[in-house]
Amino acid sequence: MKNRLFTFVALGVILSGTLLYGNFNIGNSSTVLAKSEDVQDKTGQVQNETVYINDLTDLNGELHIKADEIQWYEGEEANTVFVEQEPDAGIDYAPDGYYIVNEQEASETLKIADDATVTVQIYDRTGDVKDIDIEWNEEISLDKFAELYGDTTNMDMSVFPYHLTIENGEVTQIVQQYIP
């Protein structure tokens, strides 16, 4: 009973936040809380990946990440994949409206461009866990992101998926995906 009540309360909070912050796509089957812009380049040198960032290091003055590519599903597509992947779950929907598949854990090292943009949804702004709150699509500096990633005192930034835009082999955009 407690689990069911918690699920309903959690879904209510998510829906309320979605409606309040304008991230509910009426007429569209998916709800995107954050995602890197779809960038198309005729030369094929631009790609988008959704990843877990397993490591962020400074190599000779250049920031690099170790990224593990995942498949991110939302809305009806998440429900379909969830049922396929979790046939014994006893439910026929993705509980939080999204579903992540990471069939093969493998890291690739990617250089982050010096002028890369970083957009986050939630992070530790003050050092006080009580102050951690969602600020949708807040842009922070790359240096600030590196600082936050290295400090797991109140919040571990590595638990979130990230949408990357990669141009000519360098990460040019990092967008944190909020997960409830």
N, CA, C and O of each residue as an XYZ file, in Angstrom:
720
protein
N       0.821     -1.187      0.000
C       0.000      0.000      0.000
C       0.874      1.264      0.000
O       0.584      2.239     -0.693
N       1.974      1.216      0.814
C       2.867      2.372      0.853
C       3.490      2.628     -0.513
O       3.615      3.779     -0.931
N       3.886      1.556     -1.219
C       4.494      1.719     -2.542
C       3.510      2.346     -3.512
O       3.878      3.227     -4.289
N       2.262      1.899     -3.474
C       1.244      2.434     -4.377
C       1.003      3.907     -4.069
O       0.919      4.723     -4.988
N       0.890      4.263     -2.778
C       0.685      5.645     -2.384
C       1.874      6.491     -2.818
O       1.691      7.589     -3.344
N       3.093      5.993     -2.604
C       4.287      6.717     -3.012
C       4.287      6.949     -4.523
O       4.622      8.038     -4.990
N       3.912      5.923     -5.279
C       3.879      6.042     -6.739
C       2.901      7.122     -7.169
O       3.222      7.936     -8.035
N       1.703      7.141     -6.572
C       0.712      8.156     -6.937
C       1.175      9.552     -6.557
O       0.982     10.499     -7.319
N       1.784      9.689     -5.386
C       2.295     10.991     -4.961
C       3.416     11.436     -5.896
O       3.451     12.591     -6.322
N       4.330     10.522     -6.215
C       5.444     10.859     -7.109
C       4.936     11.270     -8.482
O       5.415     12.250     -9.052
N       3.976     10.535     -9.014
C       3.420     10.892    -10.324
C       2.730     12.246    -10.270
O       2.813     13.025    -11.219
N       2.043     12.535     -9.156
C       1.393     13.836     -8.996
C       2.398     14.966     -8.986
O       2.172     16.007     -9.604
N       3.507     14.773     -8.290
C       4.557     15.789     -8.239
C       5.161     16.001     -9.623
O       5.389     17.137    -10.038
N       5.416     14.917    -10.327
C       5.999     15.018    -11.668
C       5.058     15.754    -12.599
O       5.478     16.663    -13.316
N       3.786     15.372    -12.596
C       2.814     16.012    -13.477
C       2.664     17.477    -13.126
O       2.590     18.322    -14.019
N       2.619     17.798    -11.824
C       2.501     19.193    -11.407
C       3.690     20.005    -11.900
O       3.521     21.092    -12.453
N       4.888     19.475    -11.700
C       6.085     20.179    -12.162
C       6.109     20.323    -13.662
O       6.530     21.353    -14.188
N       5.660     19.295    -14.351
C       5.628     19.334    -15.806
C       4.688     20.421    -16.287
O       5.033     21.192    -17.183
N       3.506     20.490    -15.699
C       2.542     21.506    -16.112
C       3.002     22.899    -15.718
O       2.862     23.841    -16.498
N       3.554     23.043    -14.508
C       3.998     24.349    -14.042
C       5.156     24.900    -14.854
O       5.220     26.103    -15.111
N       6.066     24.033    -15.256
C       7.265     24.498    -15.935
C       7.181     24.380    -17.447
O       8.176     24.597    -18.138
N       6.007     24.039    -17.972
C       5.794     24.075    -19.410
C       6.486     22.997    -20.196
O       6.810     23.215    -21.364
N       6.729     21.844    -19.614
C       7.414     20.784    -20.327
C       6.473     19.689    -20.780
O       6.917     18.588    -21.108
N       5.195     19.967    -20.805
C       4.206     18.984    -21.219
C       3.822     19.299    -22.654
O       3.296     20.375    -22.938
N       4.076     18.388    -23.538
C       3.831     18.616    -24.956
C       2.441     18.127    -25.319
O       2.265     16.954    -25.646
N       1.456     19.004    -25.267
C       0.093     18.628    -25.606
C       0.051     18.311    -27.090
O       0.556     19.071    -27.917
N      -0.559     17.178    -27.415
C      -0.641     16.763    -28.809
C       0.572     15.989    -29.269
O       0.634     15.558    -30.420
N       1.519     15.810    -28.402
C       2.722     15.058    -28.730
C       2.812     13.913    -27.741
O       2.507     14.096    -26.563
N       3.216     12.758    -28.181
C       3.197     11.589    -27.305
C       4.383     11.523    -26.357
O       4.461     10.605    -25.541
N       5.300     12.462    -26.441
C       6.448     12.387    -25.548
C       6.555     13.644    -24.706
O       6.148     14.727    -25.127
N       7.096     13.489    -23.535
C       7.365     14.598    -22.648
C       8.869     14.684    -22.488
O       9.479     13.821    -21.856
N       9.465     15.706    -23.048
C      10.906     15.873    -22.987
C      11.206     16.886    -21.902
O      10.828     18.053    -22.005
N      11.886     16.436    -20.866
C      12.243     17.346    -19.798
C      13.472     18.160    -20.170
O      13.589     19.322    -19.779
N      14.368     17.574    -20.907
C      15.544     18.280    -21.394
C      16.165     17.425    -22.466
O      16.212     16.201    -22.348
N      16.632     18.055    -23.490
C      17.286     17.291    -24.539
C      18.128     18.254    -25.370
O      17.743     19.406    -25.570
N      19.266     17.786    -25.848
C      20.081     18.642    -26.691
C      19.311     18.932    -27.966
O      18.516     18.117    -28.434
N      19.559     20.090    -28.508
C      18.865     20.464    -29.735
C      19.212     19.477    -30.836
O      20.349     19.017    -30.945
N      18.214     19.161    -31.648
C      18.497     18.311    -32.796
C      19.261     19.148    -33.808
O      18.734     20.118    -34.352
N      20.479     18.773    -34.050
C      21.342     19.504    -34.955
C      21.585     18.632    -36.174
O      21.935     17.459    -36.047
N      21.403     19.197    -37.337
C      21.667     18.444    -38.553
C      22.751     19.159    -39.340
O      22.743     20.381    -39.483
N      23.661     18.381    -39.833
C      24.766     18.910    -40.605
C      24.882     18.069    -41.860
O      24.942     16.842    -41.780
N      24.916     18.705    -43.006
C      24.924     17.969    -44.273
C      26.182     17.133    -44.458
O      26.178     16.190    -45.249
N      27.246     17.453    -43.756
C      28.473     16.679    -43.898
C      28.472     15.445    -43.006
O      29.361     14.601    -43.118
N      27.486     15.329    -42.123
C      27.410     14.166    -41.244
C      28.382     14.224    -40.079
O      28.633     13.205    -39.435
N      28.931     15.390    -39.799
C      29.916     15.521    -38.732
C      29.298     15.839    -37.372
O      30.020     16.000    -36.389
N      27.957     15.930    -37.307
C      27.278     16.243    -36.056
C      26.436     15.049    -35.642
O      25.692     14.489    -36.447
N      26.562     14.666    -34.380
C      25.733     13.570    -33.899
C      25.247     13.879    -32.495
O      25.863     14.655    -31.765
N      24.138     13.263    -32.131
C      23.576     13.397    -30.793
C      23.596     12.033    -30.128
O      23.227     11.031    -30.740
N      24.025     11.997    -28.877
C      24.047     10.759    -28.105
C      23.501     11.050    -26.718
O      23.689     12.137    -26.174
N      22.825     10.065    -26.161
C      22.425     10.136    -24.760
C      23.324      9.167    -24.015
O      23.471      8.009    -24.406
N      23.925      9.655    -22.934
C      24.979      8.890    -22.263
C      24.893      9.042    -20.749
O      24.240      9.944    -20.225
N      25.570      8.135    -20.073
C      25.977      8.367    -18.694
C      27.422      8.826    -18.774
O      28.218      8.245    -19.511
N      27.764      9.849    -18.031
C      29.148     10.301    -17.968
C      29.803      9.579    -16.797
O      29.455      9.809    -15.639
N      30.755      8.703    -17.112
C      31.411      7.890    -16.087
C      32.639      8.555    -15.486
O      33.078      8.195    -14.393
N      33.190      9.527    -16.204
C      34.384     10.192    -15.698
C      34.555     11.497    -16.443
O      34.205     11.608    -17.618
N      35.093     12.480    -15.753
C      35.416     13.765    -16.357
C      36.822     14.101    -15.886
O      37.068     14.236    -14.688
N      37.744     14.235    -16.835
C      39.142     14.464    -16.470
C      39.743     15.594    -17.286
O      39.292     15.905    -18.389
N      40.765     16.191    -16.717
C      41.539     17.227    -17.392
C      42.826     16.573    -17.883
O      43.667     16.162    -17.082
N      42.973     16.479    -19.192
C      44.176     15.905    -19.787
C      44.940     17.005    -20.503
O      44.546     17.451    -21.581
N      46.025     17.434    -19.901
C      46.866     18.483    -20.489
C      46.077     19.744    -20.818
O      46.253     20.334    -21.884
N      45.209     20.154    -19.899
C      44.442     21.381    -20.090
C      43.185     21.225    -20.922
O      42.495     22.210    -21.182
N      42.875     20.018    -21.342
C      41.652     19.766    -22.117
C      40.745     18.837    -21.321
O      41.191     17.812    -20.805
N      39.466     19.203    -21.225
C      38.520     18.346    -20.518
C      38.058     17.217    -21.422
O      37.759     17.423    -22.599
N      38.005     16.022    -20.853
C      37.519     14.833    -21.557
C      36.506     14.125    -20.667
O      36.585     14.183    -19.440
N      35.555     13.459    -21.308
C      34.618     12.630    -20.561
C      34.705     11.204    -21.065
O      35.028     10.947    -22.225
N      34.409     10.288    -20.165
C      34.186      8.901    -20.560
C      32.680      8.731    -20.559
O      32.028      8.851    -19.522
N      32.137      8.452    -21.730
C      30.694      8.397    -21.905
C      30.250      6.992    -22.268
O      30.851      6.340    -23.122
N      29.194      6.531    -21.615
C      28.586      5.230    -21.884
C      27.239      5.497    -22.544
O      26.300      5.940    -21.883
N      27.139      5.230    -23.840
C      25.906      5.528    -24.575
C      24.768      4.631    -24.105
O      24.939      3.429    -23.902
N      23.600      5.248    -23.939
C      22.392      4.534    -23.527
C      21.277      4.839    -24.521
O      21.391      5.744    -25.347
N      20.204      4.072    -24.425
C      19.012      4.373    -25.205
C      17.996      4.963    -24.230
O      17.684      4.365    -23.200
N      17.491      6.136    -24.572
C      16.545      6.873    -23.737
C      15.190      6.842    -24.432
O      15.065      7.258    -25.584
N      14.183      6.349    -23.730
C      12.829      6.276    -24.285
C      11.880      7.047    -23.379
O      12.059      7.075    -22.161
N      10.873      7.671    -23.977
C       9.869      8.386    -23.204
C       8.489      8.172    -23.802
O       8.357      7.763    -24.955
N       7.465      8.452    -23.008
C       6.087      8.345    -23.476
C       5.707      6.922    -23.856
O       6.110      5.959    -23.203
N       4.924      6.808    -24.925
C       4.446      5.497    -25.378
C       5.589      4.578    -25.784
O       5.536      3.368    -25.560
N       6.618      5.157    -26.378
C       7.775      4.345    -26.757
C       8.427      3.728    -25.511
O       8.847      2.571    -25.538
N       8.511      4.499    -24.425
C       9.062      3.975    -23.168
C       8.203      2.835    -22.646
O       8.724      1.825    -22.173
N       6.883      2.995    -22.729
C       5.978      1.933    -22.271
C       6.191      0.654    -23.063
O       6.265     -0.432    -22.488
N       6.290      0.779    -24.379
C       6.476     -0.390    -25.244
C       7.782     -1.108    -24.927
O       7.801     -2.328    -24.763
N       8.868     -0.356    -24.840
C      10.175     -0.957    -24.572
C      10.207     -1.546    -23.163
O      10.779     -2.615    -22.951
N       9.599     -0.858    -22.202
C       9.557     -1.366    -20.832
C       8.893     -2.738    -20.783
O       9.417     -3.662    -20.160
N       7.741     -2.874    -21.438
C       7.014     -4.149    -21.439
C       7.848     -5.241    -22.110
O       7.852     -6.385    -21.656
N       8.559     -4.889    -23.193
C       9.422     -5.866    -23.868
C      10.588     -6.298    -22.972
O      10.919     -7.482    -22.904
N      11.203     -5.338    -22.292
C      12.395     -5.608    -21.486
C      12.073     -6.194    -20.106
O      12.875     -6.937    -19.541
N      10.906     -5.858    -19.574
C      10.532     -6.257    -18.214
C       9.192     -6.993    -18.221
O       8.241     -6.522    -17.597
N       9.088     -8.139    -18.910
C       7.790     -8.811    -19.054
C       7.197     -9.306    -17.734
O       5.987     -9.514    -17.652
N       8.009     -9.497    -16.716
C       7.515    -10.002    -15.435
C       7.277     -8.892    -14.408
O       7.091     -9.180    -13.226
N       7.282     -7.639    -14.840
C       7.152     -6.519    -13.905
C       5.753     -6.404    -13.303
O       5.587     -5.838    -12.223
N       4.757     -6.932    -13.988
C       3.397     -6.849    -13.473
C       2.688     -5.554    -13.804
O       1.555     -5.337    -13.374
N       3.342     -4.689    -14.566
C       2.709     -3.454    -15.043
C       3.012     -3.311    -16.522
O       3.968     -3.899    -17.026
N       2.202     -2.534    -17.213
C       2.383     -2.399    -18.656
C       2.741     -0.972    -19.069
O       2.352     -0.506    -20.140
N       3.484     -0.291    -18.207
C       3.908      1.070    -18.510
C       5.224      1.366    -17.787
O       5.547      0.746    -16.773
N       5.961      2.311    -18.321
C       7.194      2.766    -17.670
C       6.791      3.664    -16.496
O       6.174      4.706    -16.718
N       7.116      3.296    -15.271
C       6.589      3.984    -14.089
C       6.805      5.497    -14.047
O       5.938      6.219    -13.554
N       7.911      5.987    -14.538
C       8.177      7.422    -14.471
C       8.036      8.123    -15.813
O       8.439      9.277    -15.956
N       7.463      7.432    -16.802
C       7.277      8.047    -18.109
C       8.502      7.973    -18.998
O       8.474      8.455    -20.131
N       9.573      7.379    -18.504
C      10.770      7.184    -19.311
C      11.326      5.803    -19.009
O      10.972      5.178    -18.010
N      12.209      5.338    -19.896
C      12.854      4.049    -19.676
C      14.232      4.106    -20.309
O      14.391      4.608    -21.422
N      15.225      3.593    -19.601
C      16.609      3.611    -20.066
C      17.063      2.186    -20.326
O      16.856      1.294    -19.503
N      17.684      1.982    -21.479
C      18.276      0.688    -21.804
C      19.772      0.909    -21.988
O      20.200      1.791    -22.732
N      20.550      0.095    -21.300
C      22.004      0.141    -21.439
C      22.467     -1.300    -21.609
O      22.957     -1.926    -20.669
N      22.304     -1.808    -22.817
C      22.576     -3.218    -23.081
C      24.050     -3.571    -22.964
O      24.397     -4.693    -22.594
N      24.901     -2.631    -23.273
C      26.331     -2.911    -23.238
C      27.041     -1.726    -22.600
O      27.076     -0.633    -23.166
N      27.602     -1.946    -21.429
C      28.340     -0.874    -20.780
C      29.720     -0.774    -21.411
O      30.560     -1.660    -21.259
N      29.928      0.309    -22.112
C      31.207      0.548    -22.781
C      31.437      2.052    -22.823
O      30.545      2.812    -23.199
N      32.607      2.469    -22.445
C      32.901      3.897    -22.417
C      33.723      4.311    -23.616
O      34.621      3.598    -24.062
N      33.391      5.485    -24.126
C      34.228      6.112    -25.141
C      34.709      7.431    -24.556
O      33.965      8.116    -23.855
N      35.945      7.778    -24.845
C      36.500      9.030    -24.353
C      36.283     10.102    -25.404
O      36.630      9.932    -26.573
N      35.699     11.214    -24.962
C      35.391     12.319    -25.865
C      35.973     13.612    -25.310
O      35.879     13.880    -24.113
N      36.572     14.408    -26.185
C      37.075     15.723    -25.795
C      35.897     16.686    -25.752
O      35.012     16.646    -26.608
N      35.899     17.546    -24.750
C      34.877     18.584    -24.650
C      35.463     19.865    -25.231
O      36.544     20.297    -24.830
N      34.757     20.464    -26.164
C      35.208     21.716    -26.770
C      35.307     22.797    -25.691
O      34.503     22.829    -24.760
N      36.291     23.672    -25.823
C      36.487     24.738    -24.841
C      35.260     25.632    -24.713
O      34.992     26.172    -23.639
N      34.515     25.789    -25.804
C      33.340     26.659    -25.788
C      32.023     25.874    -25.689
O      30.963     26.385    -26.050
N      32.100     24.644    -25.202
C      30.893     23.823    -25.067
C      29.914     24.483    -24.099
O      30.310     25.101    -23.111
N      28.629     24.336    -24.407
C      27.594     24.830    -23.506
C      27.114     23.684    -22.622
O      27.064     22.528    -23.044
N      26.764     24.032    -21.391
C      26.273     23.045    -20.432
C      24.946     23.549    -19.879
O      24.850     24.671    -19.383
N      23.932     22.706    -19.971
C      22.603     23.038    -19.468
C      22.203     21.980    -18.450
O      22.260     20.782    -18.728
N      21.799     22.433    -17.272
C      21.433     21.506    -16.201
C      20.014     21.801    -15.719
O      19.451     22.864    -15.981
N      19.462     20.830    -15.010
C      18.115     20.962    -14.467
C      18.150     21.079    -12.943
O      17.336     21.779    -12.340
N      19.104     20.382    -12.337
C      19.191     20.350    -10.882
C      20.655     20.146    -10.489
O      21.357     19.320    -11.072
N      21.106     20.917     -9.487
C      22.455     20.729     -8.960
C      22.571     21.428     -7.609
O      21.674     22.166     -7.203
N      23.660     21.193     -6.935
C      23.918     21.776     -5.623
C      24.501     23.171     -5.820
O      25.678     23.318     -6.148
N      23.675     24.193     -5.618
C      24.099     25.572     -5.841
C      24.808     26.191     -4.634
O      25.669     27.056     -4.798
N      24.448     25.752     -3.420
C      24.908     26.451     -2.219
C      25.748     25.607     -1.266
O      26.380     26.152     -0.362
N      25.766     24.306     -1.448
C      26.444     23.434     -0.500
C      25.521     22.941      0.600
O      25.926     22.129      1.431
N      24.284     23.423      0.615
C      23.289     22.986      1.597
C      22.256     22.129      0.879
O      21.576     22.597     -0.034
N      22.142     20.874      1.297
C      21.256     19.930      0.620
C      19.811     20.435      0.583
O      19.066     20.089     -0.334
N      19.409     21.239      1.557
C      18.038     21.769      1.588
C      17.772     22.750      0.445
O      16.617     22.992      0.097
N      18.816     23.309     -0.133
C      18.650     24.295     -1.201
C      18.634     23.678     -2.597
O      18.421     24.389     -3.579
N      18.853     22.373     -2.701
C      18.873     21.728     -4.014
C      17.459     21.714     -4.573
O      16.542     21.174     -3.956
N      17.291     22.313     -5.744
C      15.967     22.410     -6.354
C      16.115     22.458     -7.867
O      17.194     22.735     -8.391
N      15.034     22.188     -8.548
C      15.024     22.184    -10.012
C      14.947     23.613    -10.537
O      14.116     24.404    -10.089
N      15.801     23.932    -11.469
C      15.748     25.165    -12.260
C      15.885     24.705    -13.699
O      16.994     24.408    -14.145
N      14.792     24.639    -14.430
C      14.799     24.053    -15.766
C      15.742     24.788    -16.709
O      15.728     26.016    -16.803
N      16.554     24.011    -17.398
C      17.409     24.488    -18.487
C      18.283     25.675    -18.101
O      18.334     26.683    -18.806
N      18.961     25.539    -16.980
C      19.868     26.577    -16.507
C      21.247     26.352    -17.117
O      21.828     25.274    -16.991
N      21.754     27.374    -17.772
C      23.075     27.255    -18.382
C      24.143     27.594    -17.343
O      24.057     28.605    -16.645
N      25.153     26.722    -17.260
C      26.285     26.956    -16.368
C      27.565     26.829    -17.193
O      27.554     26.300    -18.305
N      28.656     27.320    -16.632
C      29.929     27.248    -17.354
C      30.467     25.817    -17.325
O      30.102     25.015    -16.466
N      31.324     25.528    -18.264
C      31.975     24.223    -18.315
C      32.822     24.001    -17.058
O      32.864     22.891    -16.527
N      33.493     25.046    -16.584
C      34.285     24.938    -15.354
C      33.400     24.605    -14.151
O      33.776     23.793    -13.305
N      32.225     25.233    -14.077
C      31.296     24.957    -12.982
C      30.822     23.506    -13.052
O      30.718     22.838    -12.023
N      30.536     23.017    -14.254
C      30.108     21.625    -14.415
C      31.204     20.670    -13.938
O      30.923     19.693    -13.244
N      32.447     20.954    -14.311
C      33.565     20.102    -13.882
C      33.687     20.111    -12.360
O      33.939     19.075    -11.745
N      33.509     21.270    -11.764
C      33.551     21.386    -10.298
C      32.422     20.567     -9.657
O      32.654     19.825     -8.703
N      31.214     20.706    -10.180
C      30.059     19.975     -9.639
C      30.218     18.473     -9.805
O      29.883     17.698     -8.910
N      30.733     18.070    -10.960
C      30.885     16.641    -11.234
C      31.848     15.994    -10.237
O      31.669     14.842     -9.840
N      32.860     16.745     -9.845
C      33.858     16.205     -8.929
C      33.449     16.221     -7.465
O      34.114     15.601     -6.635
N      32.366     16.919     -7.130
C      31.933     17.035     -5.734
C      30.646     16.242     -5.528
O      29.578     16.648     -5.987
N      30.752     15.123     -4.842
C      29.574     14.274     -4.604
C      29.052     14.409     -3.174
O      28.312     13.546     -2.703
N      29.427     15.475     -2.487
C      29.031     15.657     -1.095
C      27.516     15.602     -0.919
O      27.017     14.814     -0.116
N      26.785     16.422     -1.655
C      25.328     16.478     -1.518
C      24.583     15.910     -2.716
O      23.420     15.524     -2.598
N      25.234     15.857     -3.854
C      24.577     15.386     -5.065
C      25.616     14.830     -6.021
O      26.649     15.453     -6.265
N      25.335     13.662     -6.553
C      26.246     13.002     -7.490
C      25.745     13.243     -8.914
O      24.751     12.650     -9.334
N      26.423     14.098     -9.642
C      25.997     14.455    -10.999
C      26.135     13.292    -11.980
O      25.563     13.339    -13.069
N      26.881     12.249    -11.614
C      27.077     11.126    -12.534
C      25.858     10.208    -12.612
O      25.816      9.334    -13.478
N      24.874     10.377    -11.742
C      23.699      9.497    -11.784
C      22.697      9.922    -12.854
O      21.770      9.173    -13.161
N      22.868     11.093    -13.414
C      21.938     11.590    -14.423
C      22.400     11.220    -15.827
O      23.601     11.184    -16.097
N      21.458     10.947    -16.718
C      21.822     10.835    -18.132
C      22.093     12.241    -18.689
O      21.615     13.240    -18.153
N      22.861     12.291    -19.761
C      23.155     13.555    -20.429
C      22.966     13.378    -21.926
O      23.306     12.340    -22.492
N      22.420     14.409    -22.555
C      22.293     14.439    -24.007
C      23.476     15.258    -24.524
O      23.659     16.414    -24.142
N      24.268     14.648    -25.390
C      25.452     15.305    -25.935
C      25.249     15.642    -27.396
O      24.637     14.880    -28.144
N      25.767     16.786    -27.793
C      25.918     17.105    -29.205
C      27.412     17.040    -29.478
O      28.212     17.683    -28.799
N      27.773     16.255    -30.482
C      29.180     16.037    -30.817
C      29.399     16.526    -32.241
O      28.761     16.047    -33.179
N      30.300     17.478    -32.391
C      30.618     18.026    -33.707
C      32.089     17.794    -33.987
O      32.956     18.173    -33.199
N      32.357     17.168    -35.120
C      33.735     16.888    -35.524
C      34.535     16.226    -34.404
O      35.708     16.540    -34.204
N      33.903     15.316    -33.681
C      34.579     14.546    -32.647
C      34.684     15.210    -31.291
O      35.225     14.612    -30.360
N      34.180     16.439    -31.147
C      34.230     17.146    -29.868
C      32.823     17.394    -29.346
O      31.906     17.690    -30.112
N      32.666     17.270    -28.039
C      31.379     17.562    -27.409
C      31.202     19.075    -27.377
O      32.023     19.789    -26.801
N      30.127     19.561    -27.999
C      29.869     20.999    -28.041
C      28.689     21.403    -27.163
O      28.507     22.581    -26.857
N      27.891     20.417    -26.763
C      26.745     20.718    -25.908
C      26.499     19.538    -24.968
O      26.507     18.380    -25.385
N      26.279     19.857    -23.692
C      25.953     18.863    -22.670
C      24.657     19.318    -22.016
O      24.578     20.428    -21.490
N      23.633     18.454    -22.048
C      22.353     18.788    -21.432
C      21.998     17.687    -20.438
O      21.824     16.528    -20.812
N      21.895     18.064    -19.181
C      21.515     17.113    -18.136
C      20.048     16.736    -18.307
O      19.194     17.604    -18.490
N      19.763     15.451    -18.248
C      18.382     14.959    -18.294
C      17.904     14.771    -16.860
O      18.466     13.967    -16.117
N      16.886     15.495    -16.476
C      16.325     15.311    -15.138
C      15.614     13.968    -15.067
O      14.872     13.601    -15.978
N      15.841     13.247    -13.993
C      15.091     12.022    -13.723
C      14.543     12.129    -12.305
O      15.262     12.507    -11.380
N      13.280     11.798    -12.145
C      12.688     11.901    -10.801
C      13.253     10.848     -9.860
O      12.865     10.791     -8.693
